[in-house]
Amino acid sequence: MLDNRDISILFVCMGNICRSPTAEGVFRHIVNEAGLSNEITVDSAGTHAYHVGESPDHRTIMAAKCRGFSLVELRARQIIDDDFERFDYIIAMDEDNLIRLKKLSSDEYRNKIKLFMSFTVGTETEVPDPYYGNVAGFEHVLDLVEEASQGLLETLF
């Protein structure tokens, strides 16, 4: 529950060009629609430096655009040590990145690290990486991200 202070959320996947920028864009849109953009800061990062400085994958951008979400201004970055202190919630897209984040962080910050799908009541526990798949995979990611984003916002309020 939000306690009259700003809250910051960092979404994390492996390369920061598919899932985490989708989550950043969708959640930012939901936050703006709720009139909470002054209270909630949203960002995304990757656990690996594969795509630092790049735009999200073109399939990610197109799938999001079809649903009214803009990701064109986002650029990939790698998570840094300061992020663990700076962000209130560090949201991993899958178990592999959750484990990696916990290894990268010190004990005092591990309670901030959560799986994104833990904010849903569905049966899926991870947001799967669509990178090597087809367009349907990017649509599925959006379905999961929209559901988890609503759940996360409800958790905050």
Protein Blocks (a to p, Z undefined) as FASTA:
>chain_A
ZZhiacddddddfkopmmmmmmmmmmmmmmmmnopmmmpccddddfbfklgoiacdfklm
mmmmmnopafklpccddddfklmmmpmbdcdfbfklmmmmmmmpcfklmmmpccfklmpc
bfbfbdcdfklmcfklmmmmmmmmmmmmmmmmmmmZZ
